[in-house]
């Protein structure tokens, strides 16, 4: 029996029902970052059931863990995520906005599938090693709080990923693609201003407004945006506006900023200038400012050797096998898109399939092809992921599998509603097979793995400038 047959039989025959049930459980739990206690435990119990030795509370993060099976080299790391997003609850398979639990979190990024699909890869790879008797160690890493909170960055900083030869993961998406982009580094920090209260009408001269400082900082940040590289982003959210009484000069206020750029070195330079803006805002208003570093992500850059290996594996496994019911459900969701979303969907389909196939694909809006990795073309995406930080520990790669209708926006109720449907589940199972087969190809070709590690060393010479170095506590949403 060849490796592909072993893997497909494992996923489709041995583990399928269990994996689908687990993805549904995590979807129902919908726990946000660093609060995924039940989701993490469900994955831990699944690993233990199948012979993995599980370490909970990994590097003192309560919802981080790892499961280890096998012995010898190479050591293969598989990354799983399971955190949800605030406010994105939605009924499964429902193409109109209808929260399952009003105001509650939901899996609007599909991490219920991501963690379970990664588990599918780990279990199938274990089966392959058992059948063939080859040496190798499979390590499934449960990595919490990818959304905004840098779970993997803290884990990387504290040595959780040491001793692994390469890492694989995936992400739910609207497309099947191994042409995953370069993703931005970022840093998140909160600026807290302290002023002096006073009667805003009777004695305004005695007050020093912390809220004014936040607003002046916003003006300064706007001017700064004009004088940074085009690819950079400076984003903000007020955390504290000092109170609700306009006749009281606010003596406290806080604003959170996220700075993104293609490389962490660029982020650091922009953050220095943003810190100066904050100090200037405090000086103008006569307040004081303190800065709290919260989270950060290194840039994600594809490992070309791993990407090309995954491309081969994905073509051998093939795209998810959609049926008419899947196409019909996807069409219901795209019909619910806003006008601007429909226009974006059309453009996406034209770019993907050509204008001559637009009518066909609008009627069946699920991706049926694979967008291949091109080693000569680096695509930049403005998002970020803490998978990038793992990529500074060892060769690392992730790919996308279609789990929703084309044009579906991430971090939306549209996605929440589809990732607990047959569409999402078929994508998840496909991802597990691709992870396992990619790992097998590297196991069976030591020269290819050596080339991936050589590329990794050339990228950073073994150096890791961690974006959360010195941060003492885990951040919160």
C-alpha positions as CSV (number, residue, x, y, z in Angstrom):
1,X,0.0,0.0,0.0
2,X,1.5,3.4,-1.0
3,X,1.6,6.4,1.4
4,X,-1.4,8.1,-0.2
5,X,-3.6,5.1,0.3
6,X,-2.6,4.7,3.9
7,X,-3.3,8.4,4.6
8,X,-6.6,8.5,2.7
9,X,-7.9,5.3,4.4
10,X,-6.9,6.7,7.8
11,X,-8.8,9.9,7.3
12,X,-11.8,8.7,5.3
13,X,-12.4,5.4,7.0
14,X,-10.8,5.3,10.5
15,X,-11.1,8.9,11.8
16,X,-13.6,10.8,9.7
17,X,-16.7,10.7,12.0
18,X,-14.6,11.4,15.1
19,X,-12.9,14.4,13.4
20,X,-16.2,15.9,12.1
21,X,-17.7,15.5,15.6
22,X,-14.7,17.1,17.2
23,X,-14.8,20.1,14.8
24,X,-18.5,20.5,15.6
25,X,-17.8,20.4,19.4
26,X,-15.1,23.1,19.1
27,X,-17.4,25.2,16.9
28,X,-20.2,25.0,19.5
29,X,-17.8,25.9,22.3
30,X,-16.5,29.0,20.5
31,X,-13.9,30.1,23.1
32,X,-11.8,33.2,22.6
33,X,-8.0,33.4,22.9
34,X,-6.5,32.1,26.1
35,X,-9.9,31.0,27.3
36,X,-10.1,27.8,25.1
37,X,-10.1,25.5,28.1
38,X,-12.8,23.1,26.9
39,X,-11.6,23.2,23.2
40,X,-8.0,22.4,24.2
41,X,-9.1,19.6,26.5
42,X,-11.2,18.0,23.8
43,X,-8.2,17.9,21.5
44,X,-6.0,16.6,24.3
45,X,-8.4,13.8,25.0
46,X,-8.5,12.9,21.3
47,X,-4.7,12.7,21.2
48,X,-4.5,10.6,24.3
49,X,-7.2,8.3,22.9
50,X,-4.9,7.5,20.0
51,X,-1.7,6.9,21.9
52,X,-0.1,10.4,22.0
53,X,1.6,11.5,25.2
54,X,0.1,14.9,26.1
55,X,1.7,17.8,28.0
56,X,-0.9,20.3,29.1
57,X,-0.2,23.9,30.3
58,X,2.8,24.1,27.9
59,X,5.3,26.8,28.9
60,X,2.8,27.9,31.5
61,X,0.1,28.9,29.1
62,X,-3.1,27.2,30.4
63,X,-4.6,26.4,27.0
64,X,-1.4,25.5,25.2
65,X,-0.4,21.8,24.9
66,X,1.5,19.3,22.8
67,X,0.9,15.6,22.0
68,X,3.8,13.4,21.1
69,X,3.8,10.0,19.3
70,X,6.7,7.9,17.9
71,X,10.5,8.0,18.3
72,X,13.5,9.0,16.4
73,X,14.1,11.6,13.6
74,X,12.8,13.5,12.0
75,X,10.6,15.3,14.5
76,X,7.6,16.7,12.7
77,X,5.6,19.6,14.2
78,X,1.9,20.1,13.3
79,X,0.3,23.3,14.4
80,X,-3.3,23.4,15.5
81,X,-5.5,26.4,16.4
82,X,-8.9,26.5,18.1
83,X,-9.7,30.1,19.2
84,X,-12.9,31.9,18.2
85,X,-13.6,35.6,17.6
86,X,-15.8,37.9,19.7
87,X,-19.3,38.7,18.4
88,X,-19.4,36.3,15.4
89,X,-21.9,33.7,16.6
90,X,-24.0,32.4,13.7
91,X,-26.3,29.4,13.1
92,X,-24.6,26.6,11.2
93,X,-25.5,26.5,7.5
94,X,-27.7,29.6,7.8
95,X,-27.2,32.1,4.9
96,X,-28.9,35.0,6.7
97,X,-27.5,36.7,9.8
98,X,-28.9,34.8,12.7
99,X,-26.6,34.4,15.8
100,X,-26.9,31.1,17.6
101,X,-26.1,33.0,20.8
102,X,-26.6,36.8,20.5
103,X,-23.4,38.8,21.1
104,X,-21.3,35.6,21.7
105,X,-18.1,34.5,20.0
106,X,-18.1,32.4,16.8
107,X,-15.6,30.7,14.6
108,X,-15.4,33.4,12.0
109,X,-11.9,32.3,11.0
110,X,-12.6,28.6,10.9
111,X,-10.2,27.6,13.7
112,X,-12.6,24.8,14.7
113,X,-11.6,23.2,11.4
114,X,-7.9,24.3,11.6
115,X,-7.2,22.5,14.8
116,X,-9.1,19.4,13.9
117,X,-7.7,19.2,10.4
118,X,-4.2,19.5,11.8
119,X,-5.1,16.6,14.1
120,X,-6.3,14.6,11.1
121,X,-2.8,15.1,9.6
122,X,-1.1,14.0,12.8
123,X,-3.3,10.8,13.1
124,X,-2.8,9.9,9.5
125,X,0.9,10.4,9.7
126,X,1.0,8.2,12.9
127,X,-0.8,5.5,10.9
128,X,1.7,5.7,8.1
129,X,4.7,5.3,10.5
130,X,3.0,2.4,12.2
131,X,2.3,0.6,9.0
132,X,5.8,1.2,7.5
133,X,7.8,0.9,10.7
134,X,9.8,4.0,9.7
135,X,11.3,6.1,12.5
136,X,9.9,9.5,13.1
137,X,8.2,11.6,15.9
138,X,4.9,13.3,15.4
139,X,4.3,16.3,17.6
140,X,0.9,18.0,17.5
141,X,1.1,21.5,19.1
142,X,-2.1,23.1,20.4
143,X,-1.5,26.8,20.0
144,X,-4.0,29.2,21.5
145,X,-4.9,32.8,20.9
146,X,-3.8,33.3,17.3
147,X,-6.3,36.1,16.8
148,X,-4.5,39.3,18.0
149,X,-2.9,37.7,21.0
150,X,0.2,36.0,19.6
151,X,-0.1,32.6,21.3
152,X,2.7,31.0,19.1
153,X,5.0,34.0,19.6
154,X,4.9,33.5,23.4
155,X,5.4,29.8,22.9
156,X,8.3,30.4,20.5
157,X,9.9,32.8,23.0
158,X,9.7,30.3,25.8
159,X,11.1,27.3,23.9
160,X,7.9,25.3,23.3
161,X,9.0,24.5,19.7
162,X,12.6,23.5,20.4
163,X,13.9,20.3,18.8
164,X,11.5,20.1,15.9
165,X,12.8,19.6,12.4
166,X,10.0,21.2,10.4
167,X,6.4,22.5,11.0
168,X,3.3,22.2,8.9
169,X,-0.1,23.7,9.2
170,X,-3.0,25.0,7.1
171,X,-5.8,27.6,7.2
172,X,-9.5,27.5,6.1
173,X,-10.1,29.8,3.1
174,X,-12.2,30.5,0.1
175,X,-9.6,29.1,-2.2
176,X,-7.4,26.0,-2.5
177,X,-3.9,27.3,-2.7
178,X,-0.3,26.5,-1.9
179,X,0.6,30.0,-3.1
180,X,0.2,31.4,0.4
181,X,1.5,35.0,0.7
182,X,4.2,36.8,2.7
183,X,2.3,38.1,5.8
184,X,3.1,41.2,7.8
185,X,4.8,41.5,11.1
186,X,3.0,43.5,13.7
187,X,3.2,44.9,17.2
188,X,0.4,45.8,19.5
189,X,0.8,48.3,22.4
190,X,-1.4,50.3,24.6
191,X,-0.8,54.0,25.5
192,X,-2.2,55.0,28.8
193,X,-2.5,58.8,29.6
194,X,-2.8,60.2,33.1
195,X,-4.1,63.7,33.7
196,X,-5.8,65.8,36.3
197,X,-9.5,66.1,37.0
198,X,-11.2,69.4,37.3
199,X,-14.6,71.1,36.7
200,X,-14.6,71.5,32.9
201,X,-16.6,74.7,33.1
202,X,-15.7,76.4,36.4
203,X,-12.0,75.6,36.5
204,X,-10.8,74.2,33.2
205,X,-7.4,75.7,33.7
206,X,-6.7,73.3,36.6
207,X,-7.5,70.2,34.5
208,X,-5.2,68.2,32.3
209,X,-7.1,66.0,29.9
210,X,-6.0,62.5,29.3
211,X,-8.6,62.1,26.6
212,X,-7.3,65.2,24.8
213,X,-3.9,63.4,24.7
214,X,-5.4,60.4,23.1
215,X,-7.1,62.6,20.5
216,X,-3.9,64.6,19.8
217,X,-2.0,61.3,19.5
218,X,-4.6,60.3,16.9
219,X,-3.8,63.5,14.9
220,X,-0.1,62.8,15.1
221,X,-0.6,59.2,14.0
222,X,-2.5,60.4,11.0
223,X,0.4,62.6,10.0
224,X,2.8,59.8,10.6
225,X,0.9,57.5,8.2
226,X,1.9,59.8,5.4
227,X,5.6,59.3,6.1
228,X,6.0,55.6,6.5
229,X,6.4,52.9,3.8
230,X,3.3,52.3,1.6
231,X,2.9,48.7,2.9
232,X,2.7,49.8,6.6
233,X,-0.6,50.0,8.5
234,X,-1.2,52.0,11.8
235,X,-4.5,51.0,13.4
236,X,-6.1,51.9,16.7
237,X,-8.9,51.4,19.1
238,X,-9.9,53.3,22.2
239,X,-9.9,51.2,25.4
240,X,-10.8,53.9,27.9
241,X,-12.3,57.4,27.1
242,X,-12.1,58.6,30.7
243,X,-15.7,58.5,31.7
244,X,-19.1,59.7,30.6
245,X,-19.3,63.2,32.1
246,X,-18.4,66.1,29.7
247,X,-18.2,68.5,32.6
248,X,-15.3,66.6,34.2
249,X,-11.9,66.9,32.7
250,X,-10.9,63.2,32.1
251,X,-7.8,62.2,34.1
252,X,-7.4,58.8,32.5
253,X,-7.7,57.5,28.9
254,X,-6.1,54.7,26.9
255,X,-5.8,53.8,23.3
256,X,-4.4,50.6,21.7
257,X,-2.3,50.7,18.5
258,X,-1.3,48.0,16.1
259,X,1.6,48.7,13.7
260,X,2.0,46.4,10.7
261,X,4.7,46.2,8.1
262,X,6.2,43.4,5.9
263,X,9.2,42.9,8.3
264,X,9.6,43.2,12.0
265,X,12.6,45.4,11.6
266,X,10.3,47.9,9.8
267,X,7.7,47.7,12.5
268,X,10.2,48.5,15.2
269,X,11.3,51.7,13.5
270,X,7.7,52.9,13.0
271,X,6.8,52.0,16.7
272,X,9.7,54.3,17.8
273,X,8.2,57.2,15.9
274,X,4.7,56.4,17.3
275,X,6.1,56.4,20.8
276,X,7.4,59.9,20.1
277,X,4.0,60.9,18.9
278,X,2.5,59.7,22.3
279,X,5.2,61.6,24.3
280,X,4.4,64.7,22.2
281,X,0.7,64.4,22.9
282,X,1.4,64.1,26.6
283,X,3.7,67.1,26.6
284,X,1.1,69.2,24.7
285,X,-1.6,68.5,27.2
286,X,0.5,68.4,30.4
287,X,-0.3,64.7,31.0
288,X,1.9,61.7,31.5
289,X,1.9,58.6,29.3
290,X,2.9,55.0,29.9
291,X,3.3,52.3,27.3
292,X,2.3,48.6,27.7
293,X,3.6,46.2,25.2
294,X,1.0,43.5,24.6
295,X,1.6,41.2,21.6
296,X,3.5,40.9,18.3
297,X,4.0,38.7,15.3
298,X,7.0,38.2,13.1
299,X,6.6,38.2,9.4
300,X,5.6,34.9,7.7
301,X,7.7,34.0,4.7
302,X,7.2,30.7,2.8
303,X,9.8,28.1,2.9
304,X,10.1,27.3,-0.8
305,X,11.1,23.7,-0.4
306,X,8.2,22.9,1.9
307,X,5.8,24.9,-0.4
308,X,6.8,22.9,-3.5
309,X,6.5,19.7,-1.5
310,X,3.0,20.6,-0.3
311,X,2.0,21.6,-3.9
312,X,2.9,18.1,-5.1
313,X,1.0,16.5,-2.2
314,X,-2.1,18.7,-2.7
315,X,-2.3,17.7,-6.4
316,X,-2.0,14.0,-5.5
317,X,-4.8,14.3,-2.8
318,X,-6.9,16.5,-5.0
319,X,-9.4,19.3,-4.0
320,X,-12.4,18.6,-1.8
321,X,-15.1,16.5,-3.6
322,X,-18.0,18.9,-3.6
323,X,-21.5,17.6,-4.4
324,X,-24.6,19.5,-5.6
325,X,-25.8,20.1,-2.1
326,X,-22.5,21.8,-1.3
327,X,-22.7,24.0,-4.4
328,X,-26.3,24.9,-3.5
329,X,-25.4,25.9,0.0
330,X,-22.5,28.0,-1.1
331,X,-24.8,29.7,-3.7
332,X,-27.2,30.6,-0.9
333,X,-24.5,32.3,1.0
334,X,-23.2,34.3,-2.0
335,X,-26.7,35.4,-2.8
336,X,-26.8,36.9,0.7
337,X,-23.6,39.0,0.1
338,X,-23.9,42.8,0.0
339,X,-23.6,44.5,-3.4
340,X,-19.9,45.4,-2.8
341,X,-19.2,41.8,-1.7
342,X,-20.8,40.5,-4.8
343,X,-18.6,42.7,-6.9
344,X,-15.5,41.5,-5.1
345,X,-16.6,37.9,-5.6
346,X,-17.0,38.5,-9.3
347,X,-13.5,40.0,-9.6
348,X,-12.1,37.1,-7.6
349,X,-13.7,34.6,-9.9
350,X,-12.5,36.4,-13.0
351,X,-9.0,36.5,-11.7
352,X,-9.1,32.8,-10.8
353,X,-11.0,31.3,-13.7
354,X,-11.2,33.9,-16.5
355,X,-14.2,36.0,-17.6
356,X,-15.4,33.2,-19.9
357,X,-16.2,31.0,-16.9
358,X,-17.8,33.7,-14.7
359,X,-21.4,32.6,-15.2
360,X,-20.5,29.0,-14.5
361,X,-18.6,29.8,-11.3
362,X,-21.2,32.2,-10.0
363,X,-23.7,29.3,-10.1
364,X,-21.2,26.9,-8.4
365,X,-19.1,29.2,-6.2
366,X,-16.8,26.7,-4.6
367,X,-13.1,26.5,-5.6
368,X,-12.4,23.4,-7.8
369,X,-8.7,24.1,-8.6
370,X,-5.4,24.5,-6.8
371,X,-3.5,27.8,-7.0
372,X,0.1,26.6,-7.1
373,X,3.0,28.1,-5.3
374,X,5.3,30.0,-7.6
375,X,8.9,30.2,-6.3
376,X,9.6,33.2,-8.5
377,X,6.7,35.4,-7.2
378,X,6.2,36.6,-3.7
379,X,2.7,37.8,-3.0
380,X,2.2,40.3,0.0
381,X,-0.9,40.1,2.1
382,X,-1.6,42.8,4.7
383,X,-2.7,40.3,7.4
384,X,-0.5,38.7,10.1
385,X,-0.2,35.3,11.7
386,X,1.9,34.0,14.6
387,X,2.9,31.0,12.3
388,X,5.6,33.5,11.2
389,X,7.2,33.2,14.6
390,X,7.4,29.4,14.4
391,X,9.1,30.0,11.0
392,X,12.1,31.5,13.0
393,X,12.5,28.2,15.0
394,X,12.5,25.7,12.1
395,X,11.3,25.4,8.5
396,X,7.6,26.2,8.5
397,X,4.8,26.2,5.9
398,X,1.0,26.5,5.8
399,X,-1.4,26.3,2.9
400,X,-5.1,27.0,2.3
401,X,-8.0,24.6,1.6
402,X,-11.4,25.8,0.5
403,X,-13.9,25.6,3.3
404,X,-16.4,28.3,2.2
405,X,-17.9,30.0,-0.9
406,X,-15.5,32.1,-3.0
407,X,-15.7,35.7,-2.0
408,X,-16.6,34.9,1.7
409,X,-14.9,37.5,3.9
410,X,-12.8,36.2,6.8
411,X,-13.8,37.2,10.3
412,X,-17.5,37.3,9.4
413,X,-20.7,35.6,10.3
414,X,-20.8,34.3,6.7
415,X,-17.7,32.2,7.5
416,X,-19.0,31.1,10.9
417,X,-22.1,29.7,9.2
418,X,-20.1,27.7,6.6
419,X,-17.3,26.2,8.7
420,X,-19.8,23.9,10.5
421,X,-21.2,22.5,7.3
422,X,-20.3,19.8,4.9
423,X,-18.4,22.4,2.9
424,X,-16.1,23.2,5.8
425,X,-15.8,19.5,6.9
426,X,-14.7,18.3,3.5
427,X,-12.1,21.0,3.3
428,X,-10.8,20.1,6.8
429,X,-10.4,16.4,5.9
430,X,-8.6,17.3,2.7
431,X,-6.2,19.5,4.7
432,X,-5.4,16.7,7.0
433,X,-4.5,14.4,4.1
434,X,-2.3,17.1,2.5
435,X,-0.4,17.7,5.8
436,X,0.3,14.0,6.2
437,X,1.4,13.4,2.7
438,X,3.6,16.4,2.7
439,X,5.3,15.1,5.8
440,X,5.8,11.7,4.3
441,X,7.4,13.2,1.2
442,X,9.9,14.9,3.5
443,X,10.4,11.7,5.5
444,X,11.2,9.7,2.4
445,X,13.5,12.3,0.9
446,X,16.2,13.4,3.4
447,X,17.8,15.5,0.8
448,X,14.7,17.5,0.3
449,X,14.4,18.1,4.1
450,X,18.0,19.1,4.2
451,X,17.3,21.6,1.5
452,X,14.4,23.1,3.5
453,X,16.6,23.4,6.5
454,X,19.4,25.0,4.5
455,X,16.9,27.6,3.1
456,X,15.7,28.2,6.7
457,X,19.2,28.9,7.9
458,X,19.8,31.3,4.9
459,X,16.7,33.2,5.9
460,X,17.7,34.1,9.4
461,X,21.0,32.4,10.3
462,X,19.3,30.9,13.3
463,X,18.5,34.3,14.8
464,X,15.1,35.2,16.3
465,X,14.2,38.7,17.3
466,X,11.1,37.9,19.3
467,X,8.4,40.6,19.2
468,X,7.2,39.8,22.7
469,X,10.6,39.7,24.4
470,X,10.2,41.2,27.8
471,X,6.4,41.1,27.9
472,X,5.5,39.8,31.3
473,X,1.8,38.8,31.0
474,X,-0.4,37.4,28.3
475,X,-2.5,39.9,26.6
476,X,-6.3,40.0,26.6
477,X,-8.9,41.0,23.9
